[in-house]
Amino acid sequence: MIIKSQDQVSQVPVDMEGAVDVKVQVMLGPSDHAPTMAMRIFELAPSGHTPFHTHAFEHEVMILTGSIAVVTPEGDIPVKPGDVVLVMANEPHQFKNVSDTQNARFMCLVPIAYQT
């Protein structure tokens, strides 16, 4: 069993084309020998966003803090702390902080085989 606190995990910038002012903490993942899932917490600076992208796996997201919009081909969908989002495989999406003054955070779970 592994138990740790978020303040024990380093935040690193997301180095992915299209990402703007995004940091990630890998709370549980390959370095913990997690066999199936990776748990990550993303922090978006004011007006920051992940890339608009797709991938070959589903992932589950829980909004932790801030004002976030999930960007889809059909438009932006506002979400709030406590909301959850299921992004299906190959579904185009982006997470965008709609505040220009406060950070926003969300937790994301992905299959360990796809954790980068």
C-alpha positions as CSV (number, residue, x, y, z in Angstrom):
1,M,0.0,0.0,0.0
2,I,1.2,3.5,-0.8
3,I,0.0,6.6,1.1
4,K,1.3,10.0,0.4
5,S,0.3,13.6,0.4
6,Q,-0.1,15.9,-2.5
7,D,2.5,18.2,-1.0
8,Q,5.1,15.4,-1.4
9,V,4.7,15.2,-5.2
10,S,6.5,17.7,-7.4
11,Q,4.6,19.8,-9.9
12,V,6.1,19.9,-13.4
13,P,5.2,21.9,-16.4
14,V,3.3,20.0,-19.1
15,D,5.5,20.0,-22.2
16,M,3.0,19.2,-24.9
17,E,2.3,21.2,-28.0
18,G,-0.8,23.3,-27.5
19,A,-0.6,23.3,-23.6
20,V,-0.5,26.8,-22.1
21,D,0.4,27.4,-18.5
22,V,-0.4,23.8,-17.3
23,K,1.4,21.9,-14.5
24,V,0.9,18.3,-13.5
25,Q,1.6,16.1,-10.5
26,V,1.7,12.4,-11.0
27,M,0.2,11.3,-7.7
28,L,0.3,7.6,-8.5
29,G,1.8,6.1,-11.5
30,P,4.6,4.0,-13.0
31,S,7.2,5.1,-10.4
32,D,4.9,3.8,-7.7
33,H,4.5,0.5,-9.6
34,A,0.7,1.1,-10.0
35,P,-0.4,-1.8,-12.1
36,T,-3.5,-0.4,-13.9
37,M,-4.2,3.3,-13.5
38,A,-2.3,6.6,-13.1
39,M,-3.7,9.4,-11.0
40,R,-2.6,12.9,-12.0
41,I,-3.6,16.4,-10.8
42,F,-3.4,19.2,-13.4
43,E,-3.2,22.9,-12.5
44,L,-4.2,25.5,-15.0
45,A,-2.9,29.0,-14.5
46,P,-5.4,31.8,-15.2
47,S,-6.5,31.5,-18.9
48,G,-4.3,28.3,-19.2
49,H,-5.4,25.2,-21.0
50,T,-4.5,21.7,-22.1
51,P,-4.1,21.0,-25.8
52,F,-7.2,20.3,-27.9
53,H,-6.5,16.7,-28.6
54,T,-7.7,13.1,-28.8
55,H,-6.1,9.8,-27.6
56,A,-6.9,6.1,-27.9
57,F,-8.0,5.6,-24.3
58,E,-10.8,6.9,-22.0
59,H,-10.0,9.0,-19.0
60,E,-12.0,10.1,-16.0
61,V,-11.7,13.7,-14.6
62,M,-12.9,15.3,-11.4
63,I,-12.9,19.1,-11.1
64,L,-11.2,20.1,-7.9
65,T,-11.1,23.9,-7.9
66,G,-11.8,26.9,-10.1
67,S,-13.8,27.7,-13.2
68,I,-13.1,25.2,-16.1
69,A,-14.7,24.7,-19.5
70,V,-14.4,21.4,-21.3
71,V,-13.9,22.3,-24.9
72,T,-15.6,20.0,-27.4
73,P,-16.2,20.2,-31.2
74,E,-19.8,21.2,-30.3
75,G,-18.7,24.1,-28.0
76,D,-17.5,24.8,-24.4
77,I,-19.2,23.1,-21.5
78,P,-18.8,24.8,-18.1
79,V,-17.9,22.5,-15.2
80,K,-17.4,23.3,-11.5
81,P,-15.7,21.7,-8.5
82,G,-17.3,18.3,-7.7
83,D,-18.3,17.6,-11.3
84,V,-16.9,14.6,-13.1
85,V,-16.2,14.1,-16.8
86,L,-15.8,10.8,-18.7
87,V,-13.8,11.5,-21.9
88,M,-14.2,8.5,-24.3
89,A,-11.4,7.2,-26.5
90,N,-10.8,9.3,-29.6
91,E,-13.2,12.1,-28.3
92,P,-11.7,15.6,-29.1
93,H,-11.4,17.6,-25.9
94,Q,-9.5,20.3,-24.0
95,F,-9.7,21.7,-20.4
96,K,-9.6,25.5,-20.2
97,N,-9.4,27.7,-17.1
98,V,-12.0,30.4,-17.8
99,S,-10.8,32.6,-15.0
100,D,-8.2,35.3,-15.7
101,T,-7.3,35.7,-12.0
102,Q,-7.4,32.3,-10.3
103,N,-5.8,28.9,-10.8
104,A,-8.0,25.8,-11.5
105,R,-7.3,22.2,-10.7
106,F,-8.6,18.8,-11.9
107,M,-7.7,15.2,-11.2
108,C,-7.4,12.8,-14.2
109,L,-7.2,9.0,-14.2
110,V,-5.8,7.2,-17.2
111,P,-4.7,3.6,-17.9
112,I,-1.1,3.2,-16.8
113,A,-0.1,1.9,-20.3
114,Y,-0.8,5.4,-21.6
115,Q,0.7,7.5,-18.8
116,T,3.4,9.8,-20.0
